[in-house]
């Protein structure tokens, strides 16, 4: 699994003009991509990493300050643009594989005590954010 994690002051995701998920910061916007060999164990490890990642103000984590997370599925994180001008998506898991694993990350975060908002899997989403710092990390599990 791969995640792009951004520390935000606020973030939201809209589908067809309606907000489907939003957080007020400090918090994290997390774009999550799934590849073919990912499994529920990796989803649990990613959730634990996100909950404990010390990138908020004063090296605090979401678990330290009960900060919210907005989790958005993002198959394009496994795009490959090394050849030509058109990326390939062959490393991205198909929807029926990826959707339950993204949901597993969300559920595990909630089990850990996190307030989690989400996007809408497979939808044409518009993501808005105020990046704080800016701080952006790539996390591979």
N, C-alpha and C positions, 0 to 999 in steps of 0.2 A: 504494500500500500504506500501511497505517496500523498503527502499533504503540503499545501502551501499555506502557511500560517501567518496572518497579519495581525499585529496589535492595532486595535481600533478604538476610537472614541465613540463611534456609532457605526452600524452597518444594517443594511436591509436588502431583501431580495423580493422582487416583484415578478408576477406572471400575469400577462394580459392586463396590466395596469393596476392590479391589486397586490398589496403587500401580503406575502405569505409567511414571512419571517423577518424579525427585526430585533436588534439589541441596542441598548445604550451602554456605553463603555464606562470604565475601561473594560475591555473584553477582547475576544479573539474571533476573527473571521477565518474559517478553515475551509479551504477547497480540498476535497478528497477525491483521489483517483484510485481505481482498482485495476490490478493486472491479473493475468490468468492463474497464477499460483497462490493468490491470496486466499486466506481462510479465516474463520472466526477467531482463531488465536491471534492472528495479526491485527484484527480489528480491536480486540481487547488491549493489546499492547499499544496500539496507536491511541486509543482513548486514554489510557493511563499516562502516556507521554504528554498528550495535549493538556490534561487536567493538572499535571505537575510541572509543566514547562515554565521556567522562571524568566519570563520576558516582559512581565508587566512592570510598572513603575517600582523602583527600589528592589528589583530582582524578586518580585513576588510572582506567584503562580495563580491561576484561576482558583485552585483549591485553597490558597492562602486567604484570598479576599472575596471568595464566592462570586467571581466575575463570570458573566455569561459568555456563551459561545454560539456563533451562527455557523452551522455546518452545511456546506453546499457541495453536491456531487459535481465532479468535473473530470469527465473522461479524457479531456484534451491534455491532462497532465502527463499522459503516456503517449502523446504525439511524438513522432520522430521526423525531424526536418533536416536531417543530415544530407539527404540526397534530393536534388531538384528543388522546386519551389512549392510543391504541394506536400504537406505533412501526411504521413501514414498513421493510422490509428490501430494497427495490428496488435500492439502491446496492451491496448486497453481491453479489459474484460467486457463481454457483452452485457447488456442491461440485466438479463435474468440472473447473471452471476454477480454483477456489481451492486445492484440495488439492495439485496439483503445484507451485503457486507457494509455498505454505507450506513444502513439502518442499524446494524450491529454496533458500529462506532457510536452512533447517537444513543442507543439504548444503554451501552456500557457507561458512557459519560453520565447519563441520568442515574444509573445505579451508584456511581461514585459520588453523586450529590450535585451535579452540575445543572444549571439552568441552560437548556439548549433549545435554540430555534433552528429551523431548517428551511432549505429551499424545497423545490418540488422536482423529484427525480424525473429526468427525461424532458422537462419542460424548457421552453425558450425563456430563460431567466435573465432579468436585469438586476445586477448587483451594484449597490451604491455603498460607499464607505468613506469614512474619514480615517485615514491611516495615521496612527499615532507614533511619531518618532522620526521618520517612518522605520518600523521594524517589520521585516518580512523574512521568514525562514522556510526552507524546504526540509521536510522531515520524511525520510524513507524508513519503512519498517520491513 
